[in-house]
Amino acid sequence: MKAIQFDSYGNPDVLQVTEVDTPRPAAGEIVIDVAAAGVNPIDWKIRRGLMAEQIPLQFPAGLGFDAAGTVTAIGEGVTDLAVGDQVYGTGRSTYAEQAVLSAWAPIPSGISVESAAGWGSAVETAVRILDQLGIGSGQTVLVSGAAGGVGTATVRLAVARGATVIGTAGPANQDYLTDLGAIPVVYGDGLVDRVAAVAPNGVDAALDISGAGVLPELIKLTGDPAKVLSIADFTAPGLGAQVSSSSSDAPAAFAEAARTPDFDIPVDRRYPLAEAAAAQEYSEAGHVRGKIILTVE
Ligand SMILES: NC(=O)c1ccc[n+]([C@@H]2O[C@H](COP(=O)([O-])OP(=O)(O)OC[C@H]3O[C@@H](n4cnc5c(N)ncnc54)[C@H](OP(=O)(O)O)[C@@H]3O)[C@@H](O)[C@H]2O)c1
């Protein structure tokens, strides 16, 4: 089968379509025929070697954590699905015609396999950080970087939990945030005043999704660094704020998405698998609205 692999860290052109063996599921895993794979910023960070300490690789290496498709093999101990089922989830080396998933869920009715391909990591992360800050009904939460993959999932799930959500994005994404159910605010100089103007009773918690260097502003708005959490700015602990980086209970997160009415993450761009390099360039430019996916013929 074909997979995207690379054999040294570098620019997008290190990514090559390669013929590799079909993966096999270990206990507790499944293998799917990938219909589409989700692209995440961590993929190009790994390719560049920025994650070499945290995620050591053996070359040649695959890429990708998210995918959706049809189950072809089931590992020992897996009892909740059958070969032929359509699922999405998280796994490894998902930029490929077949991939191993270690966490999965059925694709909810009304959701395309392409959309679901982008859900895995975004949904797992969104639920993890909302839980870590205890976001629920009646709270006002600020989401910095609300228009990307994790931001979209976080806004939708927080709104469904009954929170009032203020989201930041660039001017072109203000209407998008309104459609998600957030109060939109443009990021950049003057952020504290603009957020305060739409949150007269204050902000209970703030989530830094984009890692754009706004932790001091978020701490000022919440009045307490412990109410601020970042997934992309690891200076947070030095300021008394929280970070979150390791995956938690993905199936529980997928279940929350499934019971959230109208939950989806729009697909911004789709690329054929062989154009993974172009997909990563677009991700790296930093202005994805929703998700990028790779489609497999
Ligand atoms: N720690 C973890 O567990 C974990 C898990 C998942 C992701 N992450 C990290 O979290 C970050 C976000 O991931 P993602 O998948 O959501 O990325 P993404 O989809 O690529 O995010 C793109 C979004 O970032 C927004 N953005 C760009 N500059 C911004 C700024 N200055 N202020 C606010 N928003 C800005 C863009 O909005 P505009 O187009 O409107 O500018 C765009 O919608 C990445 O660094 C990723 O590696 C960490």
The ligand as a Tripos MOL2 file, in Angstrom:
@<TRIPOS>MOLECULE
LIG
   48    52     1     0     0
SMALL
NO_CHARGES

@<TRIPOS>ATOM
      1 N1         -0.9780   20.4380   23.4750 N.am      1 LIG1
      2 C1         -1.8300   19.6830   22.7890 C.2       1 LIG1
      3 O1         -2.3140   18.6600   23.2780 O.2       1 LIG1
      4 C2         -2.2430   20.1030   21.4020 C.ar      1 LIG1
      5 C3         -3.2240   19.3870   20.7170 C.ar      1 LIG1
      6 C4         -3.6240   19.8570   19.4550 C.ar      1 LIG1
      7 C5         -3.0280   20.9920   18.9040 C.ar      1 LIG1
      8 N2         -2.0380   21.6150   19.5950 N.ar      1 LIG1
      9 C6         -1.4130   22.8470   19.0680 C.3       1 LIG1
     10 O2         -2.3890   23.8660   19.1690 O.3       1 LIG1
     11 C7         -2.2210   24.7990   18.1090 C.3       1 LIG1
     12 C8         -3.5350   24.9700   17.3530 C.3       1 LIG1
     13 O3         -3.8890   23.7580   16.7280 O.3       1 LIG1
     14 P1         -5.0330   23.7370   15.6060 P.3       1 LIG1
     15 O4         -5.1310   22.3450   15.0930 O.co2     1 LIG1
     16 O5         -6.2520   24.4100   16.0750 O.co2     1 LIG1
     17 O6         -4.3180   24.6470   14.4900 O.3       1 LIG1
     18 P2         -4.9070   25.2810   13.1570 P.3       1 LIG1
     19 O7         -6.1810   24.6270   12.7900 O.co2     1 LIG1
     20 O8         -3.8260   25.3100   12.1570 O.co2     1 LIG1
     21 O9         -5.2080   26.7940   13.6220 O.3       1 LIG1
     22 C9         -5.3090   27.7980   12.6740 C.3       1 LIG1
     23 C10        -6.0510   28.9760   13.2870 C.3       1 LIG1
     24 O10        -5.1700   29.7760   14.0920 O.3       1 LIG1
     25 C11        -5.7090   31.0850   14.0440 C.3       1 LIG1
     26 N3         -4.7170   32.1100   14.3910 N.ar      1 LIG1
     27 C12        -3.5880   32.4470   13.7100 C.ar      1 LIG1
     28 N4         -2.9630   33.4650   14.3380 N.ar      1 LIG1
     29 C13        -3.7100   33.7710   15.4370 C.ar      1 LIG1
     30 C14        -3.5950   34.7400   16.4780 C.ar      1 LIG1
     31 N5         -2.5770   35.5940   16.5270 N.pl3     1 LIG1
     32 N6         -4.5520   34.7620   17.4500 N.ar      1 LIG1
     33 C15        -5.5960   33.9040   17.4010 C.ar      1 LIG1
     34 N7         -5.7750   32.9760   16.4270 N.ar      1 LIG1
     35 C16        -4.8370   32.9120   15.4560 C.ar      1 LIG1
     36 C17        -6.1620   31.2700   12.6260 C.3       1 LIG1
     37 O11        -7.1970   32.2360   12.5820 O.3       1 LIG1
     38 P3         -7.1430   33.3960   11.4480 P.3       1 LIG1
     39 O12        -7.0530   32.6750   10.1350 O.co2     1 LIG1
     40 O13        -8.4330   34.1140   11.6580 O.co2     1 LIG1
     41 O14        -5.9040   34.1960   11.7260 O.co2     1 LIG1
     42 C18        -6.6270   29.8680   12.2150 C.3       1 LIG1
     43 O15        -8.0250   29.7420   12.2150 O.3       1 LIG1
     44 C19        -1.0660   24.2590   17.2550 C.3       1 LIG1
     45 O16         0.1310   24.8780   17.6670 O.3       1 LIG1
     46 C20        -1.0360   22.7790   17.6100 C.3       1 LIG1
     47 O17         0.2320   22.1910   17.4050 O.3       1 LIG1
     48 C21        -1.6340   21.2110   20.8280 C.ar      1 LIG1
@<TRIPOS>BOND
     1     1     2 1
     2     2     3 2
     3     2     4 1
     4     4     5 ar
     5     4    48 ar
     6     5     6 ar
     7     6     7 ar
     8     7     8 ar
     9     8     9 1
    10     8    48 ar
    11     9    10 1
    12     9    46 1
    13    10    11 1
    14    11    12 1
    15    11    44 1
    16    12    13 1
    17    13    14 1
    18    14    15 2
    19    14    16 1
    20    14    17 1
    21    17    18 1
    22    18    19 2
    23    18    20 1
    24    18    21 1
    25    21    22 1
    26    22    23 1
    27    23    24 1
    28    23    42 1
    29    24    25 1
    30    25    26 1
    31    25    36 1
    32    26    27 ar
    33    26    35 ar
    34    27    28 ar
    35    28    29 ar
    36    29    30 ar
    37    29    35 ar
    38    30    31 1
    39    30    32 ar
    40    32    33 ar
    41    33    34 ar
    42    34    35 ar
    43    36    37 1
    44    36    42 1
    45    37    38 1
    46    38    39 2
    47    38    40 1
    48    38    41 1
    49    42    43 1
    50    44    45 1
    51    44    46 1
    52    46    47 1
@<TRIPOS>SUBSTRUCTURE
     1 LIG1         1 GROUP 0 **** ****
